[in-house]
Amino acid sequence: MTKEYNTTKGIVSPDDLIDRLIDLAIEEDLGDGDHSSLSCIPKDEKGAVKLMFKQDGVLAGLKIARKVYFRIDPNVKLQFFKSDGDFLSFGDVAFIAEGRVHSLLQAERIVLNIMQRMSGVATQTREYVKHCEGTKAKVLDTRKTTPGMRVLDKMAVVIGGGVNHRMGLYDMIMLKDNHIDFAGGIEKAILKARTYISQLGRPLDIEVETRSISDVETVLRVGGVKRIMLDNYTVENTRRAVEVINGTVETESSGGITLSTIRDYALCGVDYISVGAITHQIRSIDMNLKKV
């Protein structure tokens, strides 16, 4: 039997998601004990480690690192020298952690895995944002994230200067090509969505994916939509669509937009440009935690 999910229930806060993620990360790494440390380091040995960048990039994940250390051992002391969003170069030290060596070593790989990925996402996002400077276009993330890591990926996007799109399927109605095709067309999909929202009694914005100027005109005629997505449009057609919409609803360019093309789309006057690559085609930033 297929399980049906009620969109009005089971919505977890970002903090809850982060806590559950950290618990899982500790459980999968620690198991029944850190036998490497237990075998050769006295239980009450104290020490300190520093987190150092080994390549240039945007720092992201300090708040999560703090949560990891304190979840493992609330007596660990942290001294931060940098802030999330700072651009660090090779050799820069972000923080020093002091406490029981066992605790520092148990947290080490979890902290590095999280911060390396988050810093990679923030660094990639920063590059796309730079290419949009001088325009009104904001860089959006997508749902193309690693399962379970979405909340951290989206935090990193904001640290990098981007803007979060919907967190999941529950906080916005986004009528994409498959929804439209299964519903019987754009008009039917929008009207059904509007009826659904009315019956649900919960305010949800509607975004509609379009594939042509004709689709755009249909959306405008039907109405009740907050944002129109211009999916896989050429730059020329994007410019035409923006002129047709004329500021009546928000606009979003999407579909295969790269660093080499994003500025051309931004100059068309769109409000948003969604880029899946900032979360699913990133390179983690190399860093390490070494004894002070």
URPEUR-V74300 format. One record per residue. N is the residue number from 1. RES is the residue in one letter. PSI is psi as a letter, one per 30 degrees, with the letter a starting at -180 (NA if undefined). NEAR is the number of other C-alpha atoms within 12 Angstrom. D_FIRST is the distance of its C-alpha to the first C-alpha in Angstrom with 2 decimals. Layout:
n:res:psi:near:d_first
N:RES:PSI:NEAR:D_FIRST
N:RES:PSI:NEAR:D_FIRST
This chain:
n:res:psi:near:d_first
1:M:k:3:0.00
2:T:k:4:3.80
3:K:k:5:6.40
4:E:k:8:9.38
5:Y:k:11:12.77
6:N:k:11:15.73
7:T:f:20:18.80
8:T:f:17:21.12
9:K:l:10:19.92
10:G:g:11:19.93
11:I:j:17:22.76
12:V:k:18:24.95
13:S:l:14:28.64
14:P:e:21:30.25
15:D:e:17:32.12
16:D:e:15:29.01
17:L:e:22:27.52
18:I:e:30:30.89
19:D:e:25:31.18
20:R:e:21:27.80
21:L:e:26:28.77
22:I:e:33:32.14
23:D:e:24:30.79
24:L:e:19:28.54
25:A:e:27:31.54
26:I:e:31:33.79
27:E:e:20:31.42
28:E:f:16:30.88
29:D:e:22:34.64
30:L:e:25:36.31
31:G:b:13:34.32
32:D:g:12:36.72
33:G:l:17:39.73
34:D:i:25:41.83
35:H:f:17:43.83
36:S:e:16:45.93
37:S:e:22:47.36
38:L:f:19:47.54
39:S:f:11:49.56
40:C:f:12:52.35
41:I:k:19:52.51
42:P:k:16:53.69
43:K:e:20:51.08
44:D:g:14:53.18
45:E:k:18:54.48
46:K:l:22:54.55
47:G:a:24:54.47
48:A:k:26:53.47
49:V:l:30:51.67
50:K:k:30:51.88
51:L:j:39:49.33
52:M:k:33:51.17
53:F:k:33:50.18
54:K:g:23:50.99
55:Q:l:24:50.62
56:D:k:26:50.92
57:G:l:37:47.94
58:V:k:43:46.52
59:L:k:52:45.82
60:A:k:46:42.40
61:G:g:44:40.52
62:L:e:36:43.27
63:K:e:28:41.33
64:I:e:35:38.44
65:A:e:41:40.99
66:R:e:33:42.47
67:K:e:28:39.13
68:V:e:39:38.60
69:Y:e:36:42.11
70:F:f:27:41.97
71:R:e:28:38.59
72:I:e:30:40.18
73:D:j:24:43.57
74:P:f:19:44.64
75:N:f:18:48.25
76:V:k:30:48.10
77:K:k:25:50.45
78:L:k:28:49.85
79:Q:j:21:52.55
80:F:k:23:51.42
81:F:f:19:53.88
82:K:l:25:51.71
83:S:l:21:49.05
84:D:k:31:45.72
85:G:f:30:46.64
86:D:k:26:49.95
87:F:j:27:50.80
88:L:l:29:51.84
89:S:l:20:53.92
90:F:k:20:54.34
91:G:f:19:55.66
92:D:k:28:54.65
93:V:k:30:53.43
94:A:e:37:50.67
95:F:l:32:50.82
96:I:k:30:52.04
97:A:k:40:50.02
98:E:k:33:52.02
99:G:a:30:51.07
100:R:k:27:50.28
101:V:e:33:50.08
102:H:e:32:47.05
103:S:e:39:45.17
104:L:e:45:46.37
105:L:e:40:45.28
106:Q:e:35:41.83
107:A:f:41:41.24
108:E:e:36:42.95
109:R:e:27:40.26
110:I:e:35:37.59
111:V:e:40:40.11
112:L:e:36:41.21
113:N:e:30:37.77
114:I:e:39:36.84
115:M:e:43:40.25
116:Q:e:40:40.76
117:R:e:40:37.57
118:M:e:48:38.11
119:S:e:49:41.73
120:G:e:43:40.75
121:V:e:47:38.48
122:A:e:46:41.25
123:T:e:43:43.89
124:Q:e:42:42.04
125:T:e:48:41.36
126:R:e:35:45.04
127:E:e:30:46.12
128:Y:e:38:44.14
129:V:e:36:45.36
130:K:e:23:48.94
131:H:f:29:48.72
132:C:g:33:47.89
133:E:k:20:50.83
134:G:f:13:53.00
135:T:l:22:50.21
136:K:f:22:47.82
137:A:k:32:44.72
138:K:k:39:42.41
139:V:k:46:40.25
140:L:k:40:36.52
141:D:a:42:33.87
142:T:a:33:30.35
143:R:g:27:26.85
144:K:i:26:27.92
145:T:l:29:28.13
146:T:k:21:27.29
147:P:k:15:23.97
148:G:f:24:25.03
149:M:g:31:28.56
150:R:e:31:28.21
151:V:e:38:30.00
152:L:e:40:32.92
153:D:e:49:33.08
154:K:e:42:33.35
155:M:e:40:35.98
156:A:e:44:37.92
157:V:e:48:37.84
158:V:e:35:39.52
159:I:e:33:42.02
160:G:f:39:42.85
161:G:g:34:43.61
162:G:a:38:40.47
163:V:k:31:38.17
164:N:k:33:34.48
165:H:a:34:32.15
166:R:k:24:28.88
167:M:e:30:27.35
168:G:a:25:23.78
169:L:f:21:21.55
170:Y:f:21:22.15
171:D:g:23:25.95
172:M:k:23:26.86
173:I:j:33:25.73
174:M:j:34:26.60
175:L:j:36:26.29
176:K:a:26:26.58
177:D:e:24:27.10
178:N:e:16:23.50
179:H:e:23:22.82
180:I:e:26:26.06
181:D:e:17:25.51
182:F:f:14:22.07
183:A:f:18:23.54
184:G:g:16:26.52
185:G:l:24:29.20
186:I:e:37:30.64
187:E:e:28:31.87
188:K:e:22:28.68
189:A:e:33:26.70
190:I:e:36:29.30
191:L:e:26:29.59
192:K:e:24:25.86
193:A:e:31:25.85
194:R:e:28:28.90
195:T:e:18:27.43
196:Y:e:19:24.28
197:I:e:23:26.64
198:S:e:15:28.70
199:Q:e:12:25.86
200:L:e:14:24.48
201:G:g:12:27.98
202:R:k:17:27.96
203:P:j:19:30.36
204:L:k:26:28.81
205:D:l:28:30.99
206:I:k:34:30.15
207:E:k:38:31.07
208:V:k:46:31.05
209:E:k:38:31.46
210:T:l:39:34.21
211:R:g:28:35.51
212:S:l:26:38.86
213:I:e:28:41.55
214:S:e:18:40.41
215:D:e:27:36.96
216:V:e:39:38.82
217:E:e:26:40.88
218:T:e:27:37.84
219:V:e:38:36.30
220:L:e:30:39.67
221:R:e:19:40.04
222:V:e:22:36.68
223:G:a:26:37.16
224:G:g:28:35.18
225:V:k:35:34.44
226:K:e:30:35.73
227:R:k:34:35.71
228:I:k:47:35.88
229:M:k:39:34.88
230:L:j:44:37.24
231:D:k:33:35.20
232:N:h:26:37.21
233:Y:l:31:40.31
234:T:l:24:43.75
235:V:e:26:46.15
236:E:e:20:48.11
237:N:e:25:45.16
238:T:e:36:44.04
239:R:e:25:47.53
240:R:e:23:47.42
241:A:e:38:44.06
242:V:e:34:45.40
243:E:e:20:48.43
244:V:e:26:46.39
245:I:e:33:44.21
246:N:h:20:47.44
247:G:g:18:45.92
248:T:f:22:43.99
249:V:l:30:40.67
250:E:l:30:39.88
251:T:k:41:39.68
252:E:k:44:37.84
253:S:k:47:38.60
254:S:l:37:35.93
255:G:j:26:35.38
256:G:g:21:37.33
257:I:k:31:39.98
258:T:l:29:42.07
259:L:e:25:45.01
260:S:f:15:47.37
261:T:f:23:45.98
262:I:e:35:44.72
263:R:e:30:48.14
264:D:e:27:48.58
265:Y:e:45:45.41
266:A:e:38:46.44
267:L:f:26:49.80
268:C:f:32:48.14
269:G:g:33:47.58
270:V:l:41:43.79
271:D:e:34:42.59
272:Y:l:38:39.96
273:I:j:52:39.24
274:S:k:41:35.90
275:V:j:42:36.19
276:G:f:33:33.25
277:A:f:33:35.82
278:I:f:46:36.89
279:T:f:41:33.77
280:H:g:27:32.56
281:Q:h:20:35.95
282:I:l:28:38.03
283:R:k:22:40.47
284:S:k:32:40.55
285:I:k:33:43.97
286:D:k:30:45.82
287:M:l:37:47.02
288:N:l:29:47.82
289:L:j:34:48.45
290:K:l:25:51.78
291:K:k:19:54.05
292:V:NA:19:56.60
